[in-house]
Amino acid sequence: MAKRLKLKGLNLPNILTLSRIALIPVMVAAFYLPSKDANWVLVSLFAYASITDFLDGFIARQWDQISALGRFLDPLADKLLVAAILLMLVGIGRITGINLIPAVVILCREILVSGLREFLAGFQQKIPVSYLAKWKTTLQMLALLALLSGVDFIVTLGIFILWIAAILTLASGYDYLRKSLKHV
């Protein structure tokens, strides 16, 4: 069955990941929709992206469809999606003031980890994703979903979760840096 799901050399997990990347400009455009319904369009699109983030890894492991392309695309898709949505939320004024701190922490950590991955690739070294990093991603996704809702009390909850996600982001970034230095 797994072989039937391949499309021009791409497996289902990679297609799901690519759909997440393709969704980013659609989501950015949705920020400019004129009605309050735009918030729920964004929540729906981001929920799809979050679910496919889980599914692509799950399917890849369960159906033995892990690939070099998937190992490259999945974290890239996550970083692009989170960065784009954070920037748009700042741009529309939903993340302001001191609450910019967790957004900056998250963006800086993502850049740091991307750089470390690129650096380590030169030494043919890989550092697997930790459970801490998975929790970090889960909390980031929940925070962004809440912030996209535009509902005051849910946005407030989203800001709180964003701060927790930033703390986990720092911890997982430190953990990744510590593990990376062993290979330098």
C-alpha positions in Angstrom: 0.0 0.0 0.0 2.8 2.4 0.8 4.2 2.1 -2.7 0.9 3.1 -4.2 1.0 6.4 -2.3 4.1 7.6 -4.1 3.7 10.3 -6.6 6.6 11.1 -8.9 9.2 10.1 -6.3 7.4 11.8 -3.4 5.9 9.9 -0.6 2.8 10.9 1.3 4.7 12.4 4.3 6.7 14.7 1.9 3.5 15.7 0.1 1.9 16.6 3.4 5.0 18.6 4.3 5.0 20.4 0.9 1.3 21.2 1.4 2.2 23.0 4.6 4.8 25.1 2.8 2.4 25.9 0.0 -0.2 26.9 2.6 2.1 29.7 4.0 1.3 32.3 1.3 -2.4 31.4 1.4 -2.3 32.1 5.2 -0.5 35.4 4.8 -3.1 36.4 2.2 -5.9 35.4 4.6 -4.6 38.0 7.1 -5.9 40.6 4.6 -9.4 39.3 4.3 -11.8 42.1 5.2 -14.0 40.4 7.8 -13.7 38.9 11.2 -14.3 35.6 9.6 -10.7 35.8 8.4 -9.6 34.8 11.9 -11.5 31.5 11.6 -10.2 30.9 8.1 -6.7 31.3 9.6 -7.4 29.0 12.5 -8.7 26.4 10.1 -5.7 26.6 7.8 -3.3 26.6 10.7 -5.1 23.7 12.3 -4.6 21.8 9.0 -0.9 22.7 9.0 -0.5 21.6 12.6 -2.3 18.3 12.0 -0.2 17.5 8.9 2.9 18.3 10.9 2.0 15.5 13.2 0.8 13.2 10.4 3.8 13.5 8.1 6.2 12.2 10.8 3.7 9.6 12.1 3.1 8.2 8.6 6.8 8.3 7.7 7.7 6.2 10.8 4.7 3.8 10.6 5.0 3.1 6.9 8.8 3.3 6.8 8.8 6.3 4.4 11.5 8.3 6.2 13.6 10.0 3.6 16.4 12.5 3.3 14.0 15.0 1.6 11.5 14.6 4.5 14.3 15.1 7.1 15.1 18.4 5.3 11.6 19.6 4.5 9.8 18.9 7.8 11.8 21.2 10.1 12.0 23.8 7.3 8.2 23.8 6.9 7.8 24.2 10.6 10.2 27.1 10.8 8.8 28.9 7.8 5.2 28.5 9.1 5.9 29.6 12.6 8.1 32.6 11.5 5.5 33.8 8.9 2.6 33.6 11.4 4.5 35.2 14.2 5.5 38.1 11.9 2.0 38.5 10.7 0.6 38.5 14.2 3.1 41.2 15.1 2.2 43.1 12.0 -1.5 43.2 12.8 -0.8 44.2 16.4 -1.9 41.0 18.1 1.6 40.5 19.6 2.9 43.7 21.0 5.0 45.2 23.8 6.7 42.9 26.1 5.0 39.9 24.4 7.4 40.4 21.5 10.0 38.8 23.7 8.8 35.2 23.3 8.3 35.8 19.5 11.9 37.0 19.2 13.2 34.1 21.3 11.3 31.6 19.1 12.6 33.2 15.9 16.2 33.4 17.1 16.2 29.8 18.3 14.9 28.6 14.9 17.6 30.5 13.1 20.3 29.1 15.5 19.1 25.5 15.1 18.9 25.8 11.3 22.5 27.2 11.3 23.7 24.4 13.6 22.0 21.7 11.4 23.7 23.2 8.3 27.0 23.3 10.1 26.7 19.7 11.4 25.7 18.4 8.0 29.2 19.4 6.8 30.5 16.8 9.3 27.8 14.2 8.4 26.4 14.6 11.9 22.7 14.6 12.8 21.1 15.3 16.1 17.7 13.7 16.5 14.7 15.8 17.5 14.2 15.5 21.3 10.9 15.1 23.1 11.5 18.6 24.6 11.6 20.0 21.0 8.4 18.1 20.2 6.7 19.7 23.2 8.1 23.1 22.2 6.6 22.7 18.7 3.2 21.5 20.2 3.0 24.5 22.5 4.0 26.9 19.7 1.3 25.6 17.5 -1.3 25.8 20.3 -0.3 29.4 21.1 -0.5 30.4 17.5 -3.9 28.8 17.0 -5.2 30.7 20.0 -3.6 34.0 18.8 -5.1 33.5 15.3 -8.6 33.2 16.8 -8.9 36.9 17.6 -11.2 36.1 20.6 -9.9 38.2 23.5 -9.8 35.6 26.2 -8.4 33.0 23.8 -5.8 35.4 22.6 -4.8 36.1 26.2 -4.4 32.4 26.8 -2.4 32.2 23.5 0.0 34.9 24.9 0.4 32.8 28.1 1.1 29.7 26.1 3.5 31.6 23.9 5.6 32.5 26.9 5.7 28.9 28.1 6.6 27.8 24.5 9.5 30.4 24.6 10.8 28.9 27.8 10.8 25.4 26.2 12.3 27.0 23.1 15.2 28.3 25.1 15.6 24.9 26.8 15.5 22.9 23.6 17.8 25.4 21.9 20.3 25.0 24.7 20.0 21.2 24.6 20.5 21.2 20.8 23.5 23.6 21.1 25.0 21.4 23.9 24.6 18.2 21.8 26.0 20.0 18.7 29.2 21.1 20.4 30.2 17.5 21.0 30.6 17.2 17.2 32.5 20.4 16.6 
